[in-house]
Amino acid sequence: MSKKLLLATVALMGSFALPVLAADAPAAASAAVPAGDPVVARVNGEEIHRSDVMRELQMAGPQMQQMPPQMIFPQILQKMIATKIVSQKGYADGLQNDKDVKARVHDLEAQVVAEAYVHKQIEPKITDAKIKERYDQLASKFKPQDEVRARHILVKTEAEADDIIKQLKGGADFAKLAEEKSKDTGSAAHGGDLGYFVHDAMVKAFADAAFAMKPGDVSTTPVKTEFGYHIIKVEDKRKSSPPPVAEVKDQIANQLGQELTNDEVKSLEAKAKIEKFNLDGTPVKADDSTKK
């Protein structure tokens, strides 16, 4: 929970159009594959190299970039093969000379050049010292909250819950019963462990009961919620604290990158001669151009 709170603080401080650190993901991923640039496919004699696949990965979403390259390699390669087959047909038909195609290629090139320029300008400014400085600023605003670490067993009926409480009083192992009996399959796999949580993270009846207990206490009566009947065991209590800087380093680096990118764009705009026109080609009035 403490990590989520700090990340929420990071997220609320704004986002911009150019996530300049995105290009780092393939570099990190490429470290997981051998060196060199072998051919990974041929389509009608035209080669696709591993570097081509890594560039494709760079253009994928953040979720895919976090996956091991070996895991998503077949999927990306198949997509590239399909694109290559179709594009070969398009080139054969001369579509590369089509006016609209040329315009789109020009726009895409401009976008790639812009991203490369921003990355070149911004990346050297995102130092470990800057990240630590921002982390300290965020951590100073962090407000510790009471947290409880608890296990629970969730069942459908009160009778089932009463029977489990009776078994626990007789010396049964809580974690083992959670694995066998709990309807919450996610926590059951971990002996009913819910980890640490703040009061507002749980439904009120459950949270009220858990926070009223002491470490080592086990429910003597079932706790009813909209999900069923719970038997709770409190493992620990503590005050929340910010996560280590290493856990949020990437998020903070991206935040700094977004802010520096925004500053760079504003600086370039201030130096540029910009003329705006309406859809009909008439000039935009000075006072109109400032309207949101």
The 8 nearest C-alpha neighbors of each residue, nearest first, counted from 0:
[[1, 3, 2, 196, 4, 195, 197, 239],
 [0, 2, 4, 3, 239, 241, 240, 242],
 [1, 3, 242, 5, 0, 4, 6, 241],
 [4, 2, 6, 0, 1, 5, 7, 8],
 [3, 5, 7, 1, 2, 6, 0, 8],
 [4, 6, 8, 7, 2, 3, 9, 241],
 [7, 5, 9, 3, 8, 4, 10, 2],
 [8, 6, 10, 4, 5, 9, 3, 11],
 [7, 9, 5, 6, 11, 10, 4, 12],
 [8, 10, 6, 7, 11, 12, 5, 251],
 [11, 9, 7, 12, 8, 6, 13, 14],
 [12, 10, 8, 13, 9, 7, 14, 6],
 [11, 13, 10, 9, 8, 14, 254, 7],
 [14, 12, 11, 10, 15, 254, 9, 258],
 [15, 13, 257, 16, 254, 12, 10, 258],
 [14, 16, 257, 17, 261, 13, 18, 258],
 [17, 15, 18, 14, 257, 261, 260, 19],
 [16, 18, 19, 15, 257, 260, 114, 117],
 [19, 17, 20, 21, 257, 16, 253, 256],
 [20, 18, 118, 17, 21, 256, 117, 257],
 [19, 21, 22, 23, 18, 253, 256, 118],
 [22, 20, 23, 19, 24, 18, 57, 61],
 [21, 23, 20, 24, 57, 25, 19, 26],
 [24, 22, 26, 21, 20, 25, 27, 57],
 [23, 25, 27, 26, 22, 21, 64, 28],
 [26, 24, 28, 27, 57, 23, 29, 53],
 [27, 25, 23, 29, 24, 28, 30, 22],
 [26, 28, 24, 25, 29, 30, 23, 31],
 [29, 27, 25, 30, 26, 31, 24, 68],
 [28, 30, 26, 31, 32, 27, 25, 53],
 [29, 31, 28, 27, 32, 26, 33, 34],
 [30, 32, 29, 28, 33, 68, 67, 27],
 [33, 31, 29, 30, 34, 28, 68, 69],
 [34, 32, 35, 31, 30, 29, 36, 37],
 [35, 33, 32, 36, 30, 29, 37, 31],
 [34, 36, 37, 33, 49, 50, 32, 48],
 [35, 37, 49, 50, 48, 38, 34, 39],
 [38, 36, 48, 49, 39, 35, 50, 47],
 [37, 39, 48, 47, 40, 49, 46, 36],
 [38, 40, 48, 47, 49, 37, 41, 46],
 [41, 39, 47, 38, 46, 42, 48, 80],
 [42, 40, 46, 45, 44, 47, 43, 39],
 [43, 41, 45, 44, 46, 40, 84, 80],
 [42, 44, 45, 41, 84, 46, 87, 83],
 [43, 45, 42, 41, 46, 40, 47, 83],
 [46, 44, 42, 41, 43, 47, 40, 83],
 [45, 47, 41, 40, 44, 38, 48, 42],
 [46, 48, 40, 38, 39, 41, 51, 45],
 [49, 47, 38, 51, 50, 39, 37, 36],
 [48, 50, 52, 51, 36, 37, 39, 38],
 [49, 51, 53, 48, 52, 36, 54, 37],
 [52, 50, 54, 48, 49, 53, 55, 47],
 [51, 53, 55, 49, 50, 54, 56, 76],
 [54, 52, 56, 50, 55, 51, 25, 57],
 [55, 53, 57, 51, 56, 52, 50, 58],
 [54, 56, 52, 58, 57, 53, 51, 59],
 [55, 57, 53, 59, 54, 58, 52, 64],
 [58, 56, 54, 55, 25, 59, 22, 53],
 [57, 59, 55, 56, 54, 60, 22, 64],
 [60, 58, 56, 57, 63, 55, 64, 61],
 [59, 61, 62, 63, 64, 58, 57, 56],
 [62, 60, 64, 63, 65, 59, 21, 24],
 [63, 61, 65, 64, 60, 66, 59, 56],
 [62, 64, 66, 65, 61, 60, 59, 56],
 [65, 63, 61, 62, 66, 24, 56, 60],
 [64, 66, 63, 62, 61, 67, 24, 28],
 [65, 67, 63, 64, 68, 70, 62, 71],
 [68, 66, 70, 69, 65, 28, 71, 31],
 [69, 67, 70, 71, 72, 66, 28, 31],
 [70, 68, 72, 67, 71, 73, 32, 66],
 [71, 69, 68, 67, 72, 66, 73, 74],
 [70, 72, 74, 68, 73, 69, 75, 67],
 [71, 73, 69, 75, 74, 68, 70, 76],
 [74, 72, 76, 75, 71, 77, 70, 69],
 [75, 73, 77, 71, 76, 72, 78, 70],
 [74, 76, 78, 72, 77, 73, 79, 71],
 [77, 75, 79, 73, 78, 74, 72, 80],
 [76, 78, 80, 74, 79, 75, 73, 81],
 [77, 79, 75, 81, 76, 80, 82, 74],
 [80, 78, 82, 76, 77, 81, 83, 75],
 [79, 81, 83, 77, 82, 78, 76, 84],
 [82, 80, 78, 84, 79, 83, 77, 85],
 [81, 83, 79, 85, 80, 84, 86, 78],
 [82, 84, 80, 86, 81, 85, 79, 87],
 [85, 83, 81, 87, 82, 86, 80, 88],
 [84, 86, 88, 82, 87, 83, 81, 89],
 [87, 85, 89, 83, 88, 84, 82, 90],
 [88, 86, 90, 84, 89, 85, 83, 91],
 [87, 89, 91, 85, 86, 90, 92, 84],
 [88, 90, 86, 92, 91, 87, 94, 85],
 [91, 89, 93, 87, 92, 88, 94, 95],
 [90, 92, 88, 89, 93, 87, 94, 86],
 [91, 93, 89, 90, 94, 88, 95, 87],
 [94, 92, 90, 95, 91, 96, 89, 97],
 [93, 95, 97, 96, 89, 92, 90, 100],
 [96, 94, 93, 97, 90, 100, 101, 89],
 [97, 95, 94, 93, 98, 101, 100, 99],
 [96, 98, 94, 100, 95, 99, 101, 93],
 [97, 99, 101, 100, 102, 96, 95, 94],
 [100, 98, 102, 101, 97, 103, 104, 96],
 [101, 99, 103, 97, 102, 98, 104, 95],
 [100, 102, 104, 98, 99, 103, 105, 97],
 [103, 101, 99, 105, 100, 104, 106, 98],
 [102, 104, 106, 100, 105, 101, 107, 99],
 [105, 103, 107, 101, 106, 102, 108, 100],
 [104, 106, 102, 108, 103, 107, 101, 109],
 [107, 105, 103, 109, 104, 108, 102, 110],
 [108, 106, 104, 110, 109, 105, 103, 111],
 [109, 107, 105, 111, 110, 106, 104, 112],
 [108, 110, 106, 112, 107, 111, 113, 105],
 [109, 111, 113, 107, 108, 112, 114, 106],
 [110, 112, 108, 114, 113, 109, 115, 107],
 [113, 111, 115, 109, 114, 110, 108, 116],
 [114, 112, 110, 116, 111, 115, 109, 117],
 [113, 115, 111, 117, 116, 112, 118, 110],
 [116, 114, 112, 118, 113, 117, 119, 111],
 [117, 115, 119, 113, 118, 114, 112, 120],
 [118, 116, 120, 114, 119, 115, 121, 113],
 [117, 119, 115, 19, 121, 116, 120, 122],
 [120, 118, 116, 117, 121, 122, 115, 123],
 [121, 119, 117, 118, 122, 116, 123, 124],
 [120, 122, 118, 124, 123, 119, 117, 256],
 [121, 123, 124, 125, 118, 119, 120, 20],
 [124, 122, 125, 121, 126, 120, 119, 118],
 [125, 123, 122, 121, 126, 120, 129, 259],
 [126, 124, 122, 123, 129, 252, 127, 255],
 [127, 125, 129, 128, 124, 130, 123, 122],
 [126, 128, 130, 129, 131, 125, 132, 248],
 [127, 129, 131, 126, 130, 132, 125, 133],
 [130, 128, 132, 126, 127, 131, 125, 133],
 [129, 131, 127, 133, 132, 128, 134, 252],
 [132, 130, 134, 128, 129, 133, 127, 135],
 [131, 133, 129, 135, 130, 134, 128, 136],
 [134, 132, 136, 130, 135, 131, 129, 137],
 [133, 135, 131, 137, 136, 132, 138, 130],
 [134, 136, 138, 132, 133, 137, 139, 131],
 [135, 137, 133, 139, 134, 138, 132, 140],
 [138, 136, 134, 140, 139, 135, 133, 141],
 [137, 139, 135, 141, 140, 136, 134, 241],
 [138, 140, 136, 137, 141, 135, 142, 134],
 [141, 139, 137, 138, 142, 136, 135, 8],
 [142, 140, 138, 139, 143, 137, 241, 5],
 [141, 143, 140, 144, 240, 239, 139, 138],
 [144, 142, 239, 238, 240, 141, 145, 1],
 [145, 143, 239, 238, 146, 142, 197, 240],
 [144, 146, 238, 237, 197, 239, 147, 143],
 [147, 145, 197, 196, 237, 236, 238, 195],
 [148, 146, 236, 195, 196, 235, 149, 237],
 [147, 149, 195, 194, 235, 234, 233, 236],
 [150, 148, 233, 234, 232, 193, 192, 147],
 [149, 151, 192, 191, 232, 193, 231, 233],
 [152, 150, 231, 191, 230, 232, 229, 153],
 [151, 153, 181, 177, 230, 229, 191, 154],
 [154, 152, 229, 181, 182, 228, 183, 151],
 [155, 153, 228, 182, 181, 227, 156, 160],
 [154, 156, 227, 228, 153, 157, 159, 182],
 [157, 155, 159, 158, 154, 228, 160, 227],
 [156, 158, 160, 159, 161, 228, 221, 155],
 [157, 159, 161, 156, 160, 162, 155, 163],
 [160, 158, 162, 156, 157, 161, 163, 154],
 [159, 161, 157, 163, 162, 158, 221, 164],
 [162, 160, 164, 158, 163, 159, 157, 165],
 [161, 163, 165, 159, 160, 164, 158, 166],
 [164, 162, 166, 160, 165, 161, 167, 159],
 [165, 163, 167, 161, 166, 162, 168, 160],
 [164, 166, 162, 168, 163, 167, 161, 169],
 [167, 165, 169, 163, 164, 168, 171, 162],
 [166, 168, 171, 164, 170, 169, 165, 163],
 [169, 167, 165, 170, 166, 164, 171, 163],
 [168, 170, 166, 167, 171, 165, 164, 172],
 [169, 171, 167, 168, 172, 166, 173, 165],
 [172, 170, 167, 166, 169, 173, 168, 176],
 [173, 171, 175, 174, 176, 170, 167, 166],
 [174, 172, 176, 175, 177, 171, 167, 190],
 [173, 175, 190, 177, 176, 172, 191, 178],
 [176, 174, 178, 177, 172, 173, 190, 179],
 [175, 177, 179, 173, 178, 174, 180, 172],
 [178, 176, 181, 174, 152, 191, 190, 187],
 [177, 179, 187, 175, 190, 176, 188, 180],
 [178, 180, 176, 177, 181, 175, 187, 174],
 [179, 181, 177, 176, 178, 182, 152, 154],
 [182, 180, 153, 152, 177, 183, 187, 154],
 [181, 183, 153, 184, 154, 180, 152, 187],
 [184, 182, 181, 185, 186, 187, 153, 152],
 [183, 185, 187, 182, 186, 188, 181, 178],
 [186, 184, 183, 187, 188, 189, 191, 182],
 [185, 187, 191, 189, 188, 192, 184, 183],
 [188, 186, 191, 178, 184, 190, 189, 177],
 [187, 189, 186, 190, 178, 185, 184, 191],
 [190, 188, 187, 186, 191, 192, 178, 185],
 [189, 191, 174, 187, 177, 178, 192, 188],
 [190, 192, 187, 186, 150, 151, 177, 189],
 [191, 193, 150, 190, 186, 189, 194, 149],
 [194, 192, 150, 149, 186, 191, 195, 148],
 [195, 193, 148, 192, 149, 196, 150, 147],
 [196, 194, 148, 147, 146, 193, 0, 149],
 [195, 197, 146, 147, 0, 200, 148, 194],
 [198, 196, 146, 200, 199, 145, 147, 144],
 [197, 199, 206, 200, 201, 196, 146, 210],
 [200, 198, 201, 197, 202, 203, 206, 196],
 [199, 201, 198, 197, 196, 202, 206, 0],
 [202, 200, 199, 206, 198, 203, 205, 197],
 [201, 203, 205, 204, 206, 200, 199, 224],
 [202, 204, 206, 205, 207, 201, 199, 198],
 [205, 203, 207, 206, 202, 208, 224, 222],
 [204, 206, 208, 203, 207, 202, 209, 201],
 [207, 205, 203, 209, 198, 208, 201, 204],
 [208, 206, 204, 210, 205, 209, 203, 211],
 [207, 209, 211, 205, 206, 210, 204, 212],
 [210, 208, 206, 212, 211, 207, 205, 233],
 [209, 211, 207, 212, 208, 206, 147, 198],
 [212, 210, 208, 209, 207, 213, 206, 233],
 [213, 211, 209, 210, 216, 208, 233, 214],
 [212, 214, 216, 215, 233, 211, 210, 235],
 [215, 213, 235, 233, 234, 216, 236, 212],
 [214, 216, 233, 234, 213, 217, 232, 235],
 [217, 215, 213, 214, 233, 232, 212, 218],
 [216, 218, 232, 231, 219, 215, 233, 230],
 [219, 217, 231, 220, 230, 232, 221, 216],
 [218, 220, 217, 164, 221, 230, 161, 168],
 [219, 221, 218, 222, 161, 230, 164, 160],
 [220, 222, 230, 229, 228, 160, 223, 218],
 [223, 221, 229, 228, 230, 205, 220, 224],
 [222, 224, 228, 227, 221, 229, 225, 204],
 [225, 223, 226, 227, 228, 204, 222, 205],
 [224, 226, 227, 223, 228, 202, 204, 205],
 [227, 225, 224, 228, 223, 155, 153, 154],
 [228, 226, 155, 224, 225, 223, 154, 153],
 [227, 229, 223, 154, 222, 153, 221, 155],
 [230, 228, 153, 222, 221, 152, 231, 151],
 [229, 231, 152, 151, 221, 218, 222, 153],
 [232, 230, 151, 218, 217, 150, 229, 233],
 [231, 233, 217, 150, 149, 216, 151, 234],
 [234, 232, 149, 214, 215, 216, 235, 148],
 [233, 235, 214, 149, 148, 215, 232, 150],
 [236, 234, 214, 148, 147, 233, 237, 149],
 [237, 235, 147, 146, 148, 214, 238, 234],
 [238, 236, 146, 145, 239, 147, 235, 144],
 [237, 239, 145, 144, 146, 143, 240, 236],
 [240, 238, 143, 144, 1, 146, 145, 237],
 [239, 241, 1, 143, 242, 238, 141, 142],
 [242, 240, 1, 138, 2, 5, 243, 141],
 [241, 243, 2, 1, 244, 240, 246, 247],
 [244, 242, 245, 246, 241, 247, 2, 248],
 [243, 245, 246, 247, 248, 242, 134, 131],
 [246, 244, 248, 243, 247, 249, 242, 131],
 [247, 245, 244, 243, 248, 242, 249, 2],
 [246, 248, 250, 244, 249, 245, 251, 243],
 [247, 249, 245, 251, 250, 244, 246, 252],
 [248, 250, 252, 251, 247, 253, 246, 245],
 [251, 249, 253, 247, 252, 248, 254, 9],
 [250, 252, 254, 248, 253, 249, 255, 247],
 [253, 251, 249, 255, 254, 250, 248, 256],
 [254, 252, 256, 250, 251, 255, 257, 249],
 [253, 255, 251, 257, 256, 252, 250, 258],
 [254, 256, 252, 258, 253, 257, 259, 251],
 [257, 255, 253, 259, 254, 258, 19, 260],
 [256, 258, 260, 254, 15, 255, 259, 18],
 [257, 259, 255, 261, 260, 256, 254, 262],
 [260, 258, 262, 256, 261, 257, 255, 263],
 [261, 259, 263, 257, 262, 258, 256, 264],
 [260, 262, 258, 264, 259, 263, 257, 265],
 [261, 263, 259, 265, 260, 264, 266, 258],
 [264, 262, 260, 266, 261, 265, 259, 267],
 [263, 265, 267, 261, 266, 262, 268, 260],
 [266, 264, 268, 262, 263, 267, 269, 261],
 [265, 267, 263, 269, 264, 268, 262, 270],
 [268, 266, 264, 270, 269, 265, 271, 263],
 [267, 269, 265, 271, 270, 266, 264, 273],
 [268, 270, 266, 267, 271, 265, 272, 264],
 [271, 269, 267, 268, 266, 272, 265, 273],
 [272, 270, 268, 269, 273, 267, 266, 274],
 [271, 273, 274, 270, 268, 269, 267, 275],
 [274, 272, 271, 275, 268, 269, 270, 276],
 [273, 275, 272, 276, 282, 283, 288, 271],
 [276, 274, 283, 282, 273, 277, 288, 284],
 [277, 275, 282, 283, 280, 281, 278, 274],
 [276, 278, 280, 279, 281, 283, 282, 275],
 [277, 279, 280, 276, 281, 282, 283, 275],
 [278, 280, 277, 281, 276, 282, 283, 275],
 [281, 279, 277, 276, 278, 282, 283, 275],
 [280, 282, 277, 276, 279, 283, 278, 275],
 [283, 281, 276, 277, 275, 284, 280, 274],
 [284, 282, 276, 275, 277, 288, 287, 285],
 [285, 283, 287, 286, 288, 282, 275, 276],
 [284, 286, 288, 287, 283, 289, 282, 275],
 [285, 287, 284, 288, 289, 290, 283, 291],
 [288, 286, 284, 290, 289, 285, 283, 291],
 [289, 287, 285, 290, 286, 283, 284, 275],
 [288, 290, 287, 286, 291, 285, 284, 283],
 [289, 291, 287, 288, 286, 285, 284, 283],
 [290, 289, 288, 287, 286, 285, 283, 284]]
